[in-house]
């Protein structure tokens, strides 16, 4: 286990808890030196519970940040599985965060900070990224957040 993976586990996100895809798609697609990670939901493990609800109605910003961190952990778990190690991640290039939002909720950027903070905590400077934080009416399966990423990687 690498230092990055040990940090992820110490934060409460064991590598072996990557959920199964909910539909027909690849979780990670490699092309050139880029990895495109499909949207990950806040689910802890193959049989774990999904964090559901709308921000600004059912969930607080702090609860949304925890959901975003769990979804981001699934991004990192997916990269580790595809690449063999998080050491193969050169940097996170872009993070996309989608937040299920009640009417009038405008703190999506604060919710997605939960994902951004996890990336920096695990990857250091390589975790700093460009980002979009978007409010949406609904997400798959009623999820509170969804996080996707583009990463520069060293191919296995």
C-alpha positions as CSV (number, residue, x, y, z in Angstrom):
1,X,0.0,0.0,0.0
2,X,1.4,3.4,-1.0
3,X,1.4,6.5,1.2
4,X,-1.6,8.0,-0.7
5,X,-3.6,4.8,-0.3
6,X,-2.7,4.7,3.4
7,X,-3.9,8.3,3.8
8,X,-7.2,7.4,2.1
9,X,-7.7,4.4,4.4
10,X,-6.7,6.5,7.5
11,X,-9.5,8.9,6.5
12,X,-12.0,6.1,6.7
13,X,-12.1,5.1,3.0
14,X,-10.7,1.6,2.5
15,X,-9.7,0.8,-1.1
16,X,-11.8,-2.4,-1.2
17,X,-15.1,-0.5,-0.8
18,X,-15.5,0.6,-4.5
19,X,-19.2,0.3,-5.4
20,X,-20.3,-1.5,-8.5
21,X,-21.4,0.6,-11.5
22,X,-25.2,1.2,-11.4
23,X,-25.6,0.9,-15.2
24,X,-23.7,0.0,-18.4
25,X,-20.6,2.1,-18.5
26,X,-16.8,1.9,-17.7
27,X,-15.9,3.5,-14.4
28,X,-12.5,4.6,-15.7
29,X,-11.5,5.1,-19.3
30,X,-7.8,5.6,-20.2
31,X,-6.7,7.5,-23.3
32,X,-3.2,8.8,-23.7
33,X,-2.0,10.1,-20.4
34,X,-5.6,10.9,-19.2
35,X,-8.0,9.0,-17.1
36,X,-11.7,9.9,-17.3
37,X,-13.6,8.8,-14.2
38,X,-17.3,8.4,-14.6
39,X,-19.6,10.1,-12.1
40,X,-19.3,8.4,-8.7
41,X,-22.1,8.5,-6.1
42,X,-21.7,8.6,-2.3
43,X,-22.0,4.8,-1.7
44,X,-19.6,3.0,0.7
45,X,-18.9,-0.3,-0.9
46,X,-20.6,-2.8,-3.2
47,X,-23.6,-3.2,-0.9
48,X,-23.3,0.1,1.0
49,X,-26.1,2.6,1.6
50,X,-26.4,5.5,-0.8
51,X,-26.5,9.0,0.7
52,X,-29.7,10.4,-0.7
53,X,-31.5,13.8,-0.5
54,X,-31.6,17.3,-1.6
55,X,-29.3,20.0,-0.3
56,X,-31.2,22.9,1.2
57,X,-34.1,20.6,2.1
58,X,-33.1,17.2,3.4
59,X,-29.4,17.8,4.0
60,X,-27.1,20.5,5.4
61,X,-24.0,21.9,3.7
62,X,-21.9,19.8,6.1
63,X,-23.8,16.6,5.3
64,X,-23.4,17.4,1.6
65,X,-19.6,17.9,2.1
66,X,-19.4,14.4,3.7
67,X,-21.4,13.0,0.8
68,X,-19.0,14.7,-1.7
69,X,-16.0,13.4,0.1
70,X,-17.4,9.8,-0.1
71,X,-18.1,10.2,-3.8
72,X,-14.5,11.6,-4.3
73,X,-13.1,8.7,-2.4
74,X,-14.9,6.5,-4.9
75,X,-13.2,8.4,-7.7
76,X,-9.8,7.6,-6.0
77,X,-10.8,4.0,-5.4
78,X,-11.7,3.6,-9.1
79,X,-8.3,5.2,-10.2
80,X,-6.4,2.9,-7.8
81,X,-8.2,-0.2,-9.1
82,X,-7.6,0.7,-12.8
83,X,-4.0,1.9,-12.4
84,X,-2.9,-0.5,-9.7
85,X,-1.8,2.3,-7.4
86,X,-2.7,5.9,-6.6
87,X,1.0,6.7,-7.2
88,X,0.2,6.5,-10.9
89,X,-1.9,9.7,-10.6
90,X,0.2,12.6,-11.7
91,X,-2.5,15.1,-10.9
92,X,-6.3,15.7,-10.8
93,X,-6.9,18.0,-13.8
94,X,-10.6,18.7,-13.3
95,X,-13.3,17.7,-10.9
96,X,-17.0,17.9,-11.7
97,X,-19.5,18.0,-8.8
98,X,-23.2,17.7,-9.2
99,X,-25.4,18.6,-6.2
100,X,-29.0,17.6,-5.9
101,X,-30.5,21.0,-4.9
102,X,-33.7,22.3,-3.5
103,X,-35.1,25.4,-5.1
104,X,-33.1,28.4,-3.9
105,X,-30.1,26.5,-2.7
106,X,-27.0,28.2,-4.0
107,X,-24.1,26.8,-1.9
108,X,-23.1,24.0,-4.4
109,X,-19.5,25.3,-4.4
110,X,-19.3,24.8,-0.6
111,X,-20.7,21.2,-0.9
112,X,-18.2,20.2,-3.6
113,X,-15.4,21.5,-1.4
114,X,-15.8,18.2,0.5
115,X,-14.5,16.5,-2.7
116,X,-11.8,19.0,-3.4
117,X,-10.5,18.9,0.2
118,X,-10.3,15.1,0.1
119,X,-8.3,15.2,-3.2
120,X,-5.7,17.6,-1.7
121,X,-5.5,15.7,1.6
122,X,-4.8,12.4,-0.2
123,X,-2.8,13.6,-3.2
124,X,-1.2,16.8,-1.9
125,X,-0.5,19.4,-4.6
126,X,-1.4,16.8,-7.2
127,X,-4.9,16.9,-5.9
128,X,-5.4,20.6,-6.8
129,X,-7.7,20.9,-9.8
130,X,-10.0,23.0,-11.9
131,X,-13.6,22.4,-11.0
132,X,-17.3,22.9,-11.7
133,X,-20.0,22.7,-9.0
134,X,-23.4,22.4,-10.5
135,X,-26.8,22.4,-8.9
136,X,-29.3,19.9,-10.4
137,X,-32.9,18.9,-9.7
138,X,-32.3,15.2,-9.5
139,X,-29.4,12.7,-9.6
140,X,-29.4,9.0,-10.3
141,X,-31.0,6.8,-7.6
142,X,-31.8,10.0,-5.6
143,X,-28.2,10.6,-4.7
144,X,-27.3,13.8,-2.9
145,X,-24.1,14.4,-5.0
146,X,-22.2,12.9,-7.9
147,X,-18.5,13.5,-8.5
148,X,-16.5,12.9,-11.8
149,X,-12.9,13.6,-12.6
150,X,-10.2,13.9,-15.3
151,X,-6.8,12.9,-14.1
152,X,-3.3,12.9,-15.7
153,X,-1.8,9.5,-15.1
154,X,1.2,7.3,-15.8
155,X,-0.1,4.2,-17.6
156,X,0.4,0.8,-16.0
